[in-house]
Amino acid sequence: MIELNRVSRSFTVGDQQVGALRDIDLSIAAGDYVSIMGPSGSGKSTLLNLIGLLDRPSSGTYKLDGGDVTALSDEQQARVRSEKIGFVFQSFHLVPRLTAAMNIELPLILAGISPAERKARVEKLLENYGLTDRADHRPDQLSGGQRQRVAIARATIMHPAVLLADEPTGNLDQTTGKEVMNLLEQLVEQNVTLILVTHDPVIGGRAHRQIHMVDGQITGENKSSAEL
């Protein structure tokens, strides 16, 4: 499903070129559950941004569902992103002035989904994630765990094939973090491809595959015992 071939990404800092990613080769099949781990500055978030079409490689190719997406225009990439990829972030990235229900509904509005279908989908996800009684609450009226559940609902309401999670438990206590991970892993059981960036070896170790990065390169991979 996802295939990166010799992907590199560099940035200009002053008069120098800084390499954030160097010759990344990575294949991820549909339904995989992958964690990307490494110290700060290892390139893991840059890699996630490239996979999510939020950034472009400086060199190399990225194929998604067999098609080369590196050559697509910004508009074409945005369309692929909205149809196939969902995002969950450490800081939730909810719109402060919108209620929980409205935050979840936002991708459907942008996609031109009819009001009746939007209402039905939002109500179903609010129920699935235990948020029905918080539907009319704004983010500042929700707990951290509730905000992350809203973020997951928003990320999945378009039924993406790929879900990218960047430190999704980073702002949560341990108990709430486990609850959020359980929700994400339920999506894997529905054949969603989950790619998780984390610095936490316990969280990362839950994935079926663990990719290790240092200095912009993949240095190794482990598989969970359940996958061996």
C-alpha positions as CSV (number, residue, x, y, z in Angstrom):
1,M,0.0,0.0,0.0
2,I,2.8,2.4,1.0
3,E,6.2,2.2,-0.7
4,L,9.0,4.6,-0.2
5,N,12.1,4.2,-2.4
6,R,15.3,6.1,-1.5
7,V,13.3,9.0,-0.1
8,S,15.4,11.9,1.3
9,R,14.3,15.3,2.7
10,S,16.6,18.2,3.3
11,F,16.0,21.7,4.6
12,T,18.0,24.9,4.1
13,V,19.2,26.4,7.4
14,G,21.1,29.6,6.7
15,D,23.6,28.7,4.0
16,Q,23.6,25.0,4.9
17,Q,21.6,22.0,3.8
18,V,20.4,19.8,6.7
19,G,19.3,16.3,5.9
20,A,16.2,15.3,7.9
21,L,15.7,12.0,6.0
22,R,18.4,10.0,4.1
23,D,17.6,7.3,1.6
24,I,14.6,5.8,3.3
25,D,13.3,2.5,1.9
26,L,10.0,1.4,3.5
27,S,7.1,-0.7,2.5
28,I,3.9,-0.9,4.6
29,A,1.0,-3.2,3.6
30,A,-2.7,-2.5,4.0
31,G,-3.8,-3.3,7.5
32,D,-0.3,-3.0,9.0
33,Y,0.2,-1.6,12.5
34,V,3.6,0.2,12.5
35,S,5.3,2.3,15.1
36,I,8.2,4.6,14.2
37,M,10.5,5.3,17.1
38,G,13.7,7.2,17.7
39,P,15.2,10.1,19.7
40,S,14.2,13.7,19.1
41,G,15.6,14.9,15.7
42,S,15.7,11.4,14.3
43,G,13.3,12.3,11.5
44,K,10.3,10.3,12.5
45,S,7.8,13.2,12.4
46,T,9.3,14.3,9.0
47,L,8.8,10.8,7.7
48,L,5.2,10.8,9.0
49,N,4.5,14.1,7.3
50,L,5.8,12.8,4.0
51,I,3.6,9.7,4.3
52,G,0.7,12.0,5.0
53,L,1.4,14.2,2.0
54,L,1.9,17.2,4.3
55,D,5.4,17.5,2.9
56,R,7.3,16.4,-0.2
57,P,10.6,14.5,-0.5
58,S,13.7,16.3,-1.9
59,S,14.4,13.1,-3.8
60,G,13.1,9.5,-4.1
61,T,9.6,8.3,-4.8
62,Y,6.5,7.6,-2.7
63,K,3.8,5.2,-4.1
64,L,0.4,5.0,-2.4
65,D,-1.9,2.2,-3.6
66,G,0.5,1.6,-6.5
67,G,0.4,5.2,-7.7
68,D,3.3,7.7,-7.5
69,V,2.0,10.5,-5.4
70,T,5.3,12.5,-5.4
71,A,4.6,14.1,-8.8
72,L,1.0,15.1,-8.0
73,S,0.1,18.8,-7.8
74,D,-0.8,20.3,-4.4
75,E,-4.5,20.1,-5.2
76,Q,-4.2,16.5,-6.3
77,Q,-2.3,15.6,-3.1
78,A,-4.9,17.4,-1.0
79,R,-7.6,15.3,-2.6
80,V,-5.8,12.0,-2.0
81,R,-5.1,13.1,1.6
82,S,-8.8,13.8,2.3
83,E,-9.9,10.5,0.7
84,K,-7.3,8.1,2.1
85,I,-5.5,9.5,5.1
86,G,-6.5,10.5,8.6
87,F,-4.4,12.3,11.2
88,V,-4.2,12.3,15.0
89,F,-1.8,14.7,16.7
90,Q,-0.4,15.1,20.2
91,S,-2.0,18.5,20.5
92,F,-5.4,17.4,19.2
93,H,-5.6,20.3,16.7
94,L,-9.3,20.9,17.4
95,V,-11.0,24.1,16.3
96,P,-11.5,25.9,19.7
97,R,-14.8,27.7,18.8
98,L,-16.5,24.6,17.4
99,T,-18.3,22.0,19.5
100,A,-17.2,18.4,19.6
101,A,-19.8,17.4,17.1
102,M,-18.9,20.3,14.7
103,N,-15.2,19.4,14.9
104,I,-16.0,15.8,13.9
105,E,-18.3,17.0,11.1
106,L,-15.7,19.4,9.6
107,P,-14.1,16.9,7.1
108,L,-17.6,15.9,5.8
109,I,-18.4,19.6,5.2
110,L,-15.2,20.1,3.3
111,A,-15.9,17.0,1.2
112,G,-19.4,18.2,0.3
113,I,-21.3,15.4,2.0
114,S,-25.0,16.1,2.4
115,P,-26.3,17.4,5.7
116,A,-28.4,14.3,6.4
117,E,-25.5,12.0,5.9
118,R,-23.2,14.2,8.0
119,K,-25.7,14.2,10.9
120,A,-26.0,10.4,10.8
121,R,-22.2,9.8,10.6
122,V,-21.4,12.2,13.4
123,E,-24.1,10.8,15.7
124,K,-22.8,7.3,15.1
125,L,-19.2,8.2,16.0
126,L,-20.2,10.2,19.0
127,E,-22.0,7.1,20.3
128,N,-19.1,4.8,19.3
129,Y,-16.6,6.9,21.2
130,G,-18.7,7.6,24.3
131,L,-19.1,11.3,23.5
132,T,-22.8,11.7,23.0
133,D,-23.2,13.7,26.1
134,R,-20.3,15.9,25.1
135,A,-21.5,16.7,21.6
136,D,-22.2,20.4,22.3
137,H,-19.1,21.0,24.4
138,R,-16.2,23.0,23.0
139,P,-12.6,21.6,23.3
140,D,-11.9,23.7,26.4
141,Q,-14.8,22.0,28.1
142,L,-13.5,18.6,27.5
143,S,-10.8,16.5,29.3
144,G,-7.6,15.5,27.4
145,G,-8.9,12.0,26.8
146,Q,-12.2,13.4,25.4
147,R,-10.4,15.8,23.1
148,Q,-8.3,13.0,21.7
149,R,-11.4,10.8,21.2
150,V,-13.0,13.7,19.3
151,A,-9.7,14.0,17.2
152,I,-9.8,10.3,16.4
153,A,-13.5,10.5,15.4
154,R,-12.7,13.5,13.2
155,A,-9.7,11.6,11.7
156,T,-11.8,8.5,10.8
157,I,-15.1,10.0,9.8
158,M,-14.1,9.9,6.1
159,H,-13.2,6.2,6.5
160,P,-9.5,6.6,5.6
161,A,-7.4,3.6,4.6
162,V,-4.4,5.0,6.5
163,L,-4.4,6.6,10.0
164,L,-1.3,8.5,11.0
165,A,-0.8,9.2,14.7
166,D,2.0,11.6,16.0
167,E,2.6,11.0,19.7
168,P,-1.2,10.5,20.3
169,T,-0.7,9.8,24.0
170,G,1.9,12.5,24.6
171,N,-0.5,14.9,26.5
172,L,-2.4,12.2,28.3
173,D,-1.9,10.4,31.6
174,Q,-1.1,6.7,31.5
175,T,-4.6,5.4,32.1
176,T,-6.1,7.7,29.5
177,G,-3.3,6.9,27.1
178,K,-4.0,3.2,27.3
179,E,-7.7,3.9,26.5
180,V,-6.8,6.0,23.4
181,M,-4.4,3.2,22.2
182,N,-7.2,0.7,22.6
183,L,-9.4,2.8,20.4
184,L,-6.7,3.1,17.7
185,E,-6.0,-0.6,17.8
186,Q,-9.7,-1.3,17.3
187,L,-9.3,0.5,14.0
188,V,-6.5,-1.9,13.0
189,E,-8.9,-4.8,13.5
190,Q,-11.1,-3.1,10.9
191,N,-8.2,-3.2,8.4
192,V,-7.1,0.4,8.8
193,T,-3.4,0.9,8.4
194,L,-2.1,2.5,11.5
195,I,1.3,4.3,11.6
196,L,2.3,5.7,14.9
197,V,5.2,8.0,15.9
198,T,6.2,7.7,19.5
199,H,9.2,8.1,21.7
200,D,7.6,5.8,24.3
201,P,9.0,2.2,23.9
202,V,6.0,0.8,25.7
203,I,3.5,2.4,23.3
204,G,5.7,1.7,20.3
205,G,6.1,-1.9,21.4
206,R,2.4,-2.5,21.0
207,A,2.7,-2.3,17.2
208,H,3.1,-5.3,15.0
209,R,6.2,-3.7,13.5
210,Q,8.6,-1.3,15.2
211,I,10.7,0.9,12.9
212,H,13.8,2.4,14.6
213,M,15.3,5.7,13.3
214,V,18.5,7.6,14.1
215,D,19.8,10.7,12.3
216,G,17.3,10.5,9.5
217,Q,17.8,6.9,8.7
218,I,16.1,3.6,9.4
219,T,18.5,1.6,11.6
220,G,16.4,-1.5,12.3
221,E,13.0,-3.1,12.6
222,N,11.4,-5.5,15.1
223,K,8.2,-7.4,15.0
224,S,6.0,-8.2,18.0
225,S,5.9,-11.8,19.1
226,A,2.3,-12.1,17.9
227,E,3.6,-11.4,14.4
228,L,6.6,-13.8,14.4
